[in-house]
Every structure is written in C-alpha cells, then in structure tokens.
C-alpha cells in the first residue's frame, strides 16, 4: 500500500514540474484586399435603355427608361434526342459534363455534353434579346445588333462602326437606334422594337413608326405575329399594341404591370405574361386576367401557345402549364429564371439565366442540358431541323433535332 502511495506522489510531482505549452501567437494581418464575388444577375434586373435620336422624323424618340430583358418565342417540331444531362450540382446546372463530338451537317464537331453548339457572330459585345422566324429566315435583334440567317449562315445587318443597317433605304436612319428588344414579321414585313417605336422593313426600305403618336411612352419588351396583318407587342405599364402592315393601335389591357412575353395561337387566342404573376388572355373581343398558381410577386417572362396548349416561364425556375381551363405549376429542376420556352408534341424546352436549359421529353420530368455557357439565354425558337437560342454577350447556340 505504501509503495502505491509513493508512486502516486512521484507522478503528481512530475506533472507539476511539466511546463505548460505557451498560447499560439496571433496571425499577422493580410495586407491584400479581398475582392467580393460578382453576384449572378437577377432576372428582374432591368438594363437602362439608350435610344439614339435619328434624323428621320418618324424615328425621333425620347429616352424611355429601362427596358426589360425578354424574348420572342416560337415553336416547331422537335425530336427526342435522348441526351443524358449528366450529374447535376446543387443549383441544377451540369457540373461535370464534358464536351463531346456531335454530328451536324454530315460532319463531326465538338459541342457541349448535350450537343449544344456555338455559332460565332460579329455581335460578340451585344446582348441578343429577340428571335423570330419570318418566312424561311431567322431574325435576331439586340443591343447594337440585327442579324438575319438561313439556319446555316448569319449576316450582320447593323454595323456599330458606322451606326447603319446594311439594307437598301436604311441610310435614312442615321444614326441607327442601338437598343432593339424584340422582332416579329410575316411575308416581306419585319417589325423590330426600339423603345416605344418600331422599325419597319417592307421588303425595300426601313421606316419608323412611333407609339408616342398614340400617347404611349412605354417601351416594348416582346412581339409576336400571326399573319401578314396581325402583330402584337407588349411592354411596360401594361402596354399591349396591335398592328397590321401599316399602323398600330393601343389595346386596353386592364393592368399596369410590366408585360414581358406574348404569344399567339390564333387571332382569337393570344396570351401575355408579366410581373406579379400576371397572365392575360385575348379571346378576340378583349383581354382578361387568368389566375396563375405562382407566388404573387413572381415575374413571368416567356409564353408559348398553340391549339389550346400553353406554357409559361418565369423567375426562380417557374414553369406553368395550361391544363383544361386552369394552369398547373410544373417542377422545372432549376431555381434559375427561365426567359423563353418552345414546345412541340414531343418536347418542351425552356432557357434562361446563366445558360440554363431544361427539357422534358414526352411528358417526362424536366432535366438539365449542358450548354457550356454562363450567360443569360433570352430567346429560343425552332427553324427546320435545329433549335436556336440567343442571349447575352452575343451568345448564339443551336442543336440538331
């Protein structure tokens, strides 16, 4: 027993003699400044509109203020290509997809993992916002940009260096307005929106038409056409305008909300969407509001309509589908804003913020397709055997069907 006590005493003495470890010295401050990361743009952000004054009397327009980012959508036939979107990260974007060899025009080219391919244009500093099919041609417009293509090649119709359009008679427009937000057309008639005015090409020359003649100062965000003499345009302050080949009239919309998108299935079946979950329908007699199963403060951007089928896109990945006489909320698989949507009997494709593309094949759940771009995609349409998408920084993508 005494031996145990003695051993314990020796242990206690040894512990008492052991030096305690000094506290760690504080880290020296870092002299370099931390640069905050740039936050992704909100779908509701509005870029300021810069409208140039022109010499032609019909093209003089005052600064209309901010213009929404919106696209003109259209649809055609799309086939199920069966591309796997790969493994997705927490934001719904394809994190590990790699470029792949894709077949196009009888050749093999390198595109994204989902076979989205790039087209290089001179409009690399422009934001392309409107896209439409007119006859057999594709038209794209944006900031300092107007392009016409046949599905294989694109021609730049606006040269920022000289501020003119490369068309007969366009010298009357000097300088060329620089902020085009939407385009629509039929036959030989092309209408492009620039603030609260239109540029009109009749197959021979360009002329201007000002909505301010009708007392409207609100800028146009989106356009669509049904036939040679049936055009629709929507914009800020609940603006809805209806036009033919020669003139435009203002339609009572019953709202002051910002309208971002418009689509027409027929002359008596037209849809418009906008801020605060606004959904409007024209039945041939007037515009009426519809209930949308989305938060009241949710902005709706794009709409597609054909033969009773309606799809709507919006902020935070919102997707609405008209079923019978009501809309249903459909999971999109992303929380990014969706700006434009196209639909065919086999697929629904929506594009939007930071390069996101979501697709549903034959009623299956939506999945993400890799695009390899991080710029906002504003508008989509289908032309012959390709789907085309345009967006910020002159982005122009296509995919074989």
Beta strands, then each sheet from edge to edge (+ up, - down):
strand 1: 100-104
strand 2: 107-111
strand 3: 117-118
strand 4: 128-134
strand 5: 137-142
strand 6: 145-149
strand 7: 154-156
strand 8: 158-159
strand 9: 164-165
strand 10: 182-186
strand 11: 189-194
strand 12: 197-201
strand 13: 206-210
strand 14: 220-227
strand 15: 230-235
strand 16: 240-243
strand 17: 248-250
strand 18: 259-266
strand 19: 269-274
strand 20: 278-282
strand 21: 287-290
strand 22: 300-306
strand 23: 309-314
strand 24: 319-323
strand 25: 326-329
strand 26: 338-343
strand 27: 347-352
strand 28: 357-361
strand 29: 367-368
strand 30: 377-383
strand 31: 386-391
strand 32: 396-400
sheet 1: 1+ 2-
sheet 2: 3+ 32- 31+ 30-
sheet 3: 4+ 5- 6+ 7-
sheet 4: 8+ 9-
sheet 5: 10+ 11- 12+ 13-
sheet 6: 14+ 15- 16+ 17-
sheet 7: 18+ 19- 20+ 21-
sheet 8: 22+ 23- 24+ 25-
sheet 9: 26+ 27- 28+ 29-
end
